[in-house]
């Protein structure tokens, strides 16, 4: 199957699945809705348009960002285990949010979100700085830097949580496990811009990233500015993930599992993997959020815990299939 044929078939399948997922997210919940309810009851319209619609949109956008970033990290580093969490970006965002809550910044509107994005940005700068070697970004050092920084961030998070009291502690822990509760249209706008800009950049460098996936020496011989492409790809993916995590907290395994599944089902060409991973990631996060708010309704489960519970066995199954 050609790359264009694989892409067309995959886009059609995932577009239909995305529409069905979004419809389920809009109409199913602690209170199921119908067209009759929405047309006749003001309360139903408020639930649909002001609560569920922005939440479903945000879930889809976060899925796009996490899955496309995961596909990009794995292609850049030629490592199937690379994802936003392992490289320290998600950990930096969680660390920023925890510290902000501990020192009282979280009491201000948008304080946690701003601190989370700042933490992700700081993690990105530190990882790149540590990974620099003789003027180039060493892929192995990049992964090791992410692992070491994650250990530091985890320790800082634990210390911060020990200083938080009362309801602030509950909110902080809930945020770090991933939650789309309280989604606003401003969250949708911020993550929407991050998703749009990152996807445009990824598409512009998709050809170079495809060459890079065969090895840096081969890419250089074909005229690819490998260091520039690595820096652009890593920074773009990291900043987009920072924006997504600042709105939702930690939602793990999306950036790891989705690109793997796309590679096994469709094709290994990055130009195919990128858009298909984006759509599949959107479907996964929308459905995970639907499960999070309906399984134990009216209480909500942490969406990050659900994606991890689904992701671990699925990842083991993918490894078995690919062996």
C-alpha positions in Angstrom: 0.0 0.0 0.0 1.4 3.4 -1.0 1.9 6.2 1.6 -0.9 8.2 0.0 -3.3 5.2 0.0 -2.5 4.3 3.6 -3.0 8.0 4.6 -6.4 8.3 2.8 -7.8 5.0 4.2 -6.5 5.8 7.7 -7.9 9.4 7.6 -11.3 8.1 6.6 -11.5 5.4 9.3 -10.2 7.7 12.1 -12.4 10.7 11.0 -15.5 8.5 11.3 -14.3 7.2 14.7 -13.6 10.8 15.8 -17.1 11.9 14.9 -18.6 9.0 16.8 -16.4 9.7 19.8 -17.2 13.4 19.9 -21.0 12.6 19.6 -20.7 10.1 22.5 -18.8 12.7 24.6 -21.5 15.3 23.9 -24.6 13.3 24.5 -23.6 10.7 27.1 -22.7 11.6 30.7 -24.0 11.6 34.2 -27.1 13.0 32.6 -27.8 11.6 29.1 -29.2 14.1 26.6 -31.4 13.8 23.6 -32.3 16.2 20.8 -35.7 16.7 22.4 -34.1 17.7 25.7 -31.8 20.2 24.1 -34.6 21.8 22.0 -37.0 22.1 24.9 -35.0 22.6 28.1 -32.6 25.4 28.9 -30.7 23.3 31.4 -30.0 20.7 28.8 -28.7 23.3 26.4 -26.4 24.7 29.1 -25.0 21.2 29.8 -24.4 20.5 26.1 -23.0 23.9 24.9 -21.3 25.3 28.0 -20.1 22.2 29.8 -19.7 19.3 27.4 -18.8 21.0 24.1 -15.7 22.8 25.4 -14.6 19.7 27.3 -14.9 17.4 24.3 -13.0 20.0 22.1 -10.3 20.3 24.7 -10.0 16.5 25.1 -9.6 16.2 21.3 -7.0 19.0 21.1 -5.0 17.5 24.0 -5.1 14.1 22.2 -3.8 15.7 19.0 -0.9 17.5 20.8 0.2 14.5 22.9 0.0 11.9 20.1 1.7 14.1 17.5 4.4 15.1 20.0 5.0 11.5 20.8 5.3 10.5 17.1 7.7 13.4 16.6 9.9 12.5 19.6 10.1 8.9 18.6 11.0 9.8 15.0 13.6 12.4 16.1 15.3 10.1 18.6 14.6 6.9 16.7 13.5 5.5 20.0 10.1 3.8 20.5 10.0 4.7 24.2 10.4 8.5 23.7 7.3 10.4 24.8 6.6 13.7 26.6 6.8 12.2 30.1 10.0 10.3 29.6 11.7 13.4 28.2 10.8 15.4 31.3 8.3 17.8 29.7 5.2 16.6 31.5 7.2 16.2 34.7 8.4 19.8 34.5 4.8 21.0 34.1 3.6 18.9 37.1 6.5 20.3 39.1 5.6 23.9 38.2 2.0 23.3 39.2 2.9 21.7 42.5 5.4 24.4 43.5 2.9 27.1 42.5 0.2 25.5 44.7 2.6 25.1 47.6 3.7 28.8 47.7 0.2 30.1 47.2 0.3 31.1 43.5 -2.4 28.6 42.7 -4.9 30.8 44.6 -4.8 33.3 41.7 -6.8 32.7 38.6 -4.6 30.9 36.0 -1.7 30.6 38.4 -1.4 26.9 38.2 -1.7 26.8 34.5 0.9 29.5 34.0 3.3 27.8 36.4 2.8 24.4 34.7 3.7 25.9 31.3 6.7 27.6 32.8 7.8 24.3 34.3 7.5 22.6 31.0 9.4 25.4 29.3 12.2 25.2 32.0 12.3 21.4 31.6 12.7 21.7 27.8 15.5 24.2 28.1 17.4 22.1 30.7 17.0 18.9 28.7 18.3 20.5 25.5 21.2 22.2 27.4 22.3 18.9 29.0 21.9 17.0 25.8 24.2 19.4 23.9 27.5 17.8 23.0 30.1 19.4 20.7 27.5 21.7 19.2 24.9 19.0 18.5 22.0 17.4 20.3 22.9 13.8 21.4 19.8 11.6 21.3 21.0 9.3 24.1 21.9 12.2 26.3 18.5 13.7 25.6 16.7 10.7 27.0 19.1 10.3 30.0 18.6 14.0 30.8 14.9 13.5 30.7 15.1 10.6 33.1 17.4 12.4 35.5 15.2 15.5 35.5 12.1 13.4 36.0 13.6 12.1 39.2 14.4 15.6 40.4 10.9 16.8 39.5 9.3 13.9 41.3 11.2 14.7 44.5 10.2 18.4 44.2 6.6 17.4 43.7 6.6 15.2 46.8 8.1 18.0 48.9 5.6 20.5 47.5 2.7 18.2 48.2 3.8 17.7 51.8 3.6 21.5 52.3 0.0 21.8 50.8 -2.9 21.6 53.2 -6.7 21.1 52.9 -8.6 21.5 49.7 -5.6 22.8 47.8 -3.9 19.4 48.3 -7.0 17.6 46.9 -7.0 19.8 43.9 -3.3 19.5 43.3 -3.4 15.7 43.4 -6.4 15.6 41.2 -4.7 17.9 38.7 -1.6 15.8 38.6 -3.6 12.6 37.8 -5.2 14.4 34.9 -8.6 16.0 34.8 -10.7 18.0 32.3 -13.1 19.1 35.0 -13.8 22.8 34.9 -12.8 23.3 31.3 -13.2 26.8 30.0 -13.3 28.2 26.5 -10.0 30.0 27.2 -8.4 26.5 27.8 -9.7 25.4 24.4 -8.3 28.5 22.7 -4.8 28.2 24.2 -4.5 24.4 23.5 -6.1 25.0 20.1 -3.4 27.5 19.1 -0.7 25.1 20.4 -2.2 22.2 18.4 -2.5 24.3 15.2 1.0 25.8 15.3 2.7 22.5 16.3 0.9 20.6 13.5 1.9 23.2 10.9 5.5 23.1 12.0 5.5 19.2 12.0 4.0 19.1 8.5 6.6 21.6 7.2 9.5 19.5 8.5 7.8 16.1 7.9 10.0 15.3 4.9 13.2 16.0 6.8 11.9 14.1 9.8 11.3 11.1 7.5 14.8 11.2 6.3 16.1 11.6 9.9 14.3 8.4 10.9 16.7 6.4 8.7 19.7 7.8 10.6 21.5 11.2 10.9 24.4 10.3 8.6 22.0 9.3 5.8 19.9 12.4 6.4 23.0 14.7 6.2 24.1 13.1 3.0 20.7 14.0 1.5 21.1 17.7 2.5 19.0 17.7 5.8 20.2 20.2 8.4 19.8 17.6 11.1 20.6 19.7 14.2 18.3 22.5 13.1 15.5 20.0 12.5 16.1 18.2 15.8 16.0 21.5 17.7 12.8 22.7 15.9 11.0 19.4 16.3 11.9 19.0 20.0 11.1 22.6 21.0 7.8 22.7 19.1 6.6 19.4 20.5 7.7 20.3 24.0 6.0 23.7 24.0 2.8 22.3 22.6 2.8 19.6 25.3 3.5 22.2 28.0 0.3 24.1 26.8 -1.7 20.9 26.8 -0.5 19.7 30.2 -1.1 23.1 31.8 -4.8 22.7 30.9 -5.3 19.1 31.8 -2.6 17.8 34.1 -0.7 14.7 33.4 -2.4 12.4 30.9 0.2 9.6 30.3 0.7 6.9 27.6 -1.1 8.8 24.8 2.1 10.0 23.2 3.6 6.5 23.6 0.8 4.1 22.6 -0.9 5.9 19.8 2.1 6.3 17.4 2.9 2.6 18.0 -0.6 1.5 17.1 -0.6 3.6 14.0 2.8 2.1 12.8 1.5 -1.4 13.3 -1.9 -0.8 11.6 -0.9 1.5 8.8 2.7 2.5 7.8 6.0 3.6 9.3 6.4 6.7 7.2 6.3 9.8 9.5 4.2 11.7 6.9 1.5 9.1 7.4 2.1 8.5 11.2 1.7 12.2 12.1 -1.8 13.0 10.9 -3.1 9.5 11.8 -1.6 9.7 15.3 -3.2 13.1 15.8 -6.7 11.8 14.9 -6.2 8.6 16.9 -5.0 10.6 19.9 -8.0 12.8 19.8 -10.3 9.8 19.8 -8.5 8.2 22.7 -8.6 11.2 25.0 -12.2 12.0 24.2 -13.2 8.4 25.0 -11.0 8.3 28.1 -12.6 11.5 29.4 -16.1 10.1 28.7 -15.2 7.0 30.7 -13.7 9.1 33.5 -16.9 11.1 34.1 -19.4 8.2 33.6 -17.9 5.1 35.3 -18.4 6.5 38.8 -20.9 9.3 38.1 -21.5 11.8 39.5 -17.9 11.6 40.8 -15.1 11.7 38.3 -12.1 9.4 37.9 -8.7 10.8 37.0 -8.3 10.5 33.3 -4.5 10.0 33.5 -5.0 6.9 35.7 -7.4 5.5 33.1 -5.1 6.1 30.2 -2.3 4.4 32.1 -4.5 1.4 33.0 -5.5 1.1 29.3 -2.0 1.9 28.0 0.1 -0.6 29.9 -1.6 -3.8 28.7 -2.1 -2.3 25.2 1.6 -1.5 25.0 2.5 -5.1 26.1 0.1 -6.4 23.4 1.8 -4.2 20.8 5.2 -5.4 21.8 4.1 -9.0 21.5 2.6 -8.4 18.0 5.8 -6.6 16.8 8.1 -9.3 18.2 
